[in-house]
Amino acid sequence: MNADAIVFQSPCQLSVQPLPLRAMVPGDIEVQVEYSGISTGTERLLWDGSMPPFPGMGYPLVPGYETVGRVVNTLGDVPLAIGDRVFVPGSYSFEGVHNLFGGAGQRLVVPA
């Protein structure tokens, strides 16, 4: 399944594109994103190309952390129900891009 996400392609270049979501495994939830914040520190440095090298960061990258959304699917025994509002402090939901933050997408797959 794909979900639209904001992608920093390179410094000062972004796009919105459909990206494959990683497959759910037991203990995961799928979240429909309502809001996602962008850091005025690290993510701004990535945006303008002045971020020093850091493990897990690079282009293309899905930004966004401090994400809030609603649970729309669960797999396995999880302590959350469909419809619950959750906070997601970053995700590795998307395939084929860097996901150190990863919250600026339409949907996310994350551990409960």
C-alpha positions in Angstrom: 0.0 0.0 0.0 1.2 3.5 -0.8 0.6 6.8 1.1 1.4 10.3 0.1 4.3 11.9 1.9 6.3 15.1 1.8 9.8 14.3 0.6 12.9 16.5 0.8 14.5 15.5 -2.5 17.6 17.6 -2.0 18.4 20.9 -0.4 15.5 23.4 -1.0 13.6 20.9 -3.2 10.5 19.0 -1.9 7.7 17.1 -3.4 4.5 15.3 -2.3 4.6 11.7 -3.6 3.1 8.3 -3.0 5.5 6.1 -1.2 5.2 2.4 -0.3 4.4 1.8 3.4 6.2 -0.9 5.2 4.1 -4.0 5.9 2.4 -4.2 9.3 3.7 -6.8 11.7 2.0 -8.0 14.9 2.0 -5.1 17.5 1.8 -2.4 14.8 -0.9 0.2 14.2 -1.7 2.3 11.1 -2.3 6.0 11.8 -4.1 8.5 9.6 -2.1 11.7 10.2 -3.9 14.8 11.3 -1.0 17.1 12.1 2.8 16.9 11.8 5.4 19.4 13.0 8.7 20.3 11.4 11.7 21.2 13.5 13.1 24.7 13.0 16.5 23.2 13.9 17.5 19.8 12.4 14.9 19.7 9.6 15.5 23.3 8.7 19.2 22.5 8.3 18.3 19.5 6.1 16.0 21.7 4.1 18.7 24.3 3.4 21.5 21.8 3.0 23.6 22.9 6.0 23.0 19.8 8.2 26.3 18.2 9.2 26.5 14.4 8.4 24.5 12.4 10.9 23.6 8.6 10.9 20.2 7.9 9.3 19.9 11.3 7.6 20.2 12.0 4.0 18.2 12.7 0.8 15.5 11.8 -0.1 14.0 12.2 3.4 10.5 12.3 4.8 10.5 15.0 7.5 8.1 15.5 10.3 7.9 14.5 13.9 5.7 15.3 16.7 2.9 13.8 14.6 -0.7 13.4 15.8 -3.3 11.2 14.2 -6.0 8.5 14.6 -5.6 4.7 14.7 -7.2 3.3 11.6 -5.9 -0.3 11.7 -4.2 -2.6 14.2 -2.4 -5.9 14.0 -2.1 -8.4 16.8 -2.6 -7.6 20.5 -2.2 -3.8 20.9 -3.4 -1.6 23.7 -5.1 0.9 21.3 -8.4 0.8 19.5 -9.4 2.1 16.1 -10.3 5.7 16.5 -7.9 6.4 19.3 -5.9 9.6 18.9 -2.1 9.0 19.2 1.2 10.9 19.3 3.9 9.5 17.0 7.4 10.7 17.8 8.8 9.9 14.3 8.5 6.8 12.2 10.2 4.4 9.8 7.0 3.9 7.8 8.2 4.5 4.2 10.3 2.3 2.0 12.9 3.8 -0.4 13.6 7.0 1.5 15.3 8.1 4.8 12.8 8.0 7.6 14.6 9.4 10.7 11.7 11.6 11.3 9.1 10.3 8.9 5.9 11.8 10.2 4.9 14.0 7.3 2.8 11.5 5.5 -0.8 10.7 4.9 -0.6 7.4 6.8 2.0 5.8 9.0 2.7 2.3 10.2 4.3 2.3 13.6 4.7 0.0 16.7 1.8 0.5 19.1 
